[in-house]
Amino acid sequence: MRYRWFLLIFLFDVQQGVAQSNANTADVLIYGGTPAALTAALQIKQAGKSVIVLSPDKHLGGLSSGGLGFTDTGNKAVIGGLAKKFYQDVFNHYSQQSSWKWQTRESFGNKGQGTVAMDSEHQTMWIFEPHVAERIFESWVKENQITVIREVCLDRSAESIQMQNGKIASIKTLDGTVYKGSIFIDATYEGDLMALAKVSYTIGRESNEQYGEQWNGVQAGVFHHRHHFARPISPYKTPGNPSSGLLYGVSDHVPGPNGSADNKLQAYCFRMCLSNSEKNKVDFKMPVRYKAENYELLKRLYQHAWDETFQKFDLVPNHKTDANNHGPFSTDFIGMNYNYPEASYEARKAIVQEHKDYQMGLYYFMANDLSVPQAVRDKMATWGLAKDEFVDNDNWPYQLYIREARRMIGQYVTIEQNILGTRSVSDPIGMGSYTLDSHNVQRYVTQDGTVQNEGDIGVHVPKPYPISFGSILPKKDDCTNLLVPVCVSSSHIAFGSIRMEPVFMVLGQSAGWAAVLALDDDGIVQNVRYDLLKKHLLSSGQVIEGNGN
């Protein structure tokens, strides 16, 4: 009798273990909670395969639900498939009168970034509030019964990943759970899974010489936007006196020769959802670590009659903004993110907090410091954090804008010539169209002893360009069951155009289809037949060729 009980208990434990193992196993495992992760997951689920999304974050949607609501569309005609569906869902939301809580639809107007905000002809809307984006992504998850496990971070130690014959067999998260899959997708902004799998990647700017480009590498003295110091301003604590020391945020390193490589990154910031509705705003508070002297350069800018403070307070519905960087001293925390891509989770958290302290302090300074022109202080006082956004995070965005981190060196490297239309591809899986765009990389002292920024590039793209399937594929010798639709294989300056949220959604869906086709064949993503992939992409509404007319 006792033996029988032991046997029953043993069998129960085995069954429980099998059930738990099955719960942590799927055809496709996606790491990341970004829009690319969600379009990939939705496509995989719709194709009849099992998928698990492992999100390091509690809130889904990455930057799209984290404050970037004034969408960088480029040519909207080449945004198709599930990416277009997202913006159609936004349109449907704002077509309801109940969605206009703090202002009327008519008073909002219809201005977007290079396009109308609300496109009735195509039933798309490109401007939205953060919580609306999150709600849409959550509805996708719920309606399609997509398994999402939240607040789970990849264990980035070497022993946490199991590789077999060039394939990822399993990964482990920090809570000790092991997840198994046949295909893996790294849809994070950082590329942590890609790096853990020892896939080749790079960080920083290549030299122009490496790929025969013009706008890569150091670009000192190149000013494509108004994000540079147009008038001579001293970088020293005591103006004109080097012995007094450098002001906060000014580097003592001299940029290399123009066109040369470095390992530095374009600046990060938070895209801020502010409100000027008296009943829906929270006044800017003094941060705990606030130091007014950190904003001395801005004070000197105002003394030189700089007057573009509110240039990028781009309006989104309900008296809110997607406020972005603008000018020589703004929300971009220049030079303070270089260590972020390879940093530990703890160190990354500290970097994010430093960015928050800087940006929160900047807003407080502009609203309160007596050195700021009265007109700026008065207008700034009408704004505050939106009370109904990010309600469990003190109304501060969940997501820092990781404009660039690791970039894979994959089967095909997209370069400047692809973006500008002088180099073609034979296996397009989506299209981009945005400007070659890089934010400033460093702030330094010029030879004449003044302060200047470097790295800001904005080059017009003549027409939409195709993105190669090979740009989301690792080299076959690196890994054969991983797809990377965010940290794509591209040069720094080419990534400056690709790195837009609609494009990441497009590439996420294409990665989803590639995963499905690999599962139906030999499980090797590099062996997916492009003719079959193209057929499925087109049938799903993806736009992979044409001029966007």
Steps between C-alpha positions, in 0.01 A plus 500: 500500500778739596681417175186583302473839670867574427441405135194724473688794653793437266274489193322818612832681538609382155175621346534834674855532374394418144216753522736767628752416229230525231388834644852632446537358148371641173571483129631856522638690799510879468709707739377857533180696557549747213257555210724276287459220756123537486464509121724192481295320765169590338617378159630173645178438691284578197708250301409226747828465688556526873686801635612637835595865546748560781477869584756660733242773557166509675347725236494390135575718201849634557541855380166509316317473833783680678451852368581497128154583371600748228595223262808518278316371195709599203289388203192346659408318177773241564376417852288189451390180670464494877682832533226664297242312707640665813449847356155399377417392855617844615266658242209290622568605858500871425196468273301454820384822661564351844876492425515881504493561874703818535428669169274464199614322190444819300723709728788256462536566129665248269874561499742206501870460423512563127147365462153556633444366850173328414482356148135432424576361154711214637342503846834536674610738773865568570474714815387351832525498879725240669221318684309458173794317343534273803129425497516398133794268555327346802190440290709313243637277775160432652304448179760263355580324829871572470701374796694791651717459808586840643785640704733212414855590412740278314777354710795638306760264649660263250363186664136617470481423128523151354624472142479181294643472150494873443148542636362645820337212688397686814546821695463577869355809665624655822229326701656167399231394252621321188316562172533281192409569140577404144540859378600807702444868426692780671265800481666713768651844444824375659560167322569305820396159368695554180811581704450205735484267198839640394361642177736756345410861574644848528444812710568858394590655168692335220749702297378628167776296343362168626189500280579786261253734670493878540298568815635239743776548755593828668330802342644804681392831349210339312173667602191364328246614759494781754643277772839673518634811670460766234673767711829474691435390859767417754506141631674602823352562844653845493453620140829509311698340785603137430649464849153540651398163356243386249127548541283197564445293187805625309755231415874550525551258211568636153306332215706297257550599135180539302384170356692296757344225711426510872299302754272786601121513471246759396329646804199358683209687658145446621224596257280699734123493519422838654161661552386862511151408617470650845300204630735241351850620575751446777739790558870440448662416832860558604687166469676369808840531333430835332790737434422825323862531385451195277297726270748786478544446124127551451517817708777632274295406193213713627746785562582477128128544416436136405122465469403151383406336830161372388589409141449125556204501734313301236131474576310174541129472589346627822727799560814288526841489339762265373781736602833418337851641495559828320792739495861495625399432862178307546363166615771288335749406774799516269795272572346326801391173340818349358511213749131415482495217239746273682417612855356269764132537584594688815729736310237556231248588768742760633551646150124522449464676836773748406311581181179545699671727754651710220177540306280555806749759619501666159124553509513626858781740408310642201185549708661649809853633466515880495771495233246361254313772306166586659309410184649150500430451871142615458432267209682211665282546807193420289639151436546202730512123492176349368311376806322218314816353342750259659285502810703235683832675427439851638382602151850453357550292181582134549744485208822691443553567129777254416567647159783259433683231694647183350466439128537151358761424236287252315460330168451836327602842631270784396704814438453862400494412131194278556316785668589754231398262220835427336522138620221250438392182677343182360313384811301791649281434805383856564578860417631808673484862391605725786791743486852380576478624857748501786475706816807661654766263631732726699545851639857626495733800506600632159846622409386859551390422855123495452249222560354300214294187435591229249315217330170657395421383146187538287524400133195487272407156368384539137248214502398196707760226509472120545649326804672167440393177668870450568498800734296311762697176456819418690785349307436129465820418688377707796148365558240330279177544697506866604337803334582861595245757373604795721880497547525434128815448300582851380753777526448775755378754248273255316346403835424870543227460240388145579458558875142631481222324691282430191797336328572286807136384489537413132821306560347327803216363288743389229712325764184327618429363155863393458477310829183323384655395168817380672288285731326348198836409346831409663493756784788704355399862446768560236348218291155659477402522134462864413235437236275343766577776748418767243170331419392495864616857565299634208194299598526657847500853365870572533648754259839382377556686175402814309545874542220554748281684251 
